[in-house]
Amino acid sequence: MDTEYYVTKKTSCKNCGGAGLIQAPIWMVYWEWYYTNNDKHPTFKSQQKWWAAQGFSDDAEIPEDQITCPDCDGEGQITTTVTLQDALCDLGETLDILVGHPH
Ligand SMILES: [Zn+2]
């Protein structure tokens, strides 16, 4: 029987940059609106209106501006299993440096 070796690969999550949190989509839309409102920052009242138009009529209902990153589940890193061979290929250059082989 053939034997296969696997190793765990951990990489920083690209979606959240390792923070585990990302800006909630509704807030991205909000900030876009906020900064493109005729170069004037919207008044508190017009902000309330905007949120109400999105279905958030009460201040308490406005969602958090950051949500758990869906890509890494808030871990900040992605853990996958790869074959040892793939890992060594990935690390090729690093390993050459470690054992002192010139390129
Ligand atoms: Zn993430």
Boltz pocket constraint, residues with backbone or C-beta under 6 A from the ligand:
constraints:
  - pocket:
      binder: B
      contacts: [[A, 13], [A, 14], [A, 15], [A, 16], [A, 17], [A, 18], [A, 19], [A, 20], [A, 21], [A, 69], [A, 70], [A, 71], [A, 72], [A, 73], [A, 74], [A, 75], [A, 76], [A, 77]]
      max_distance: 6.0
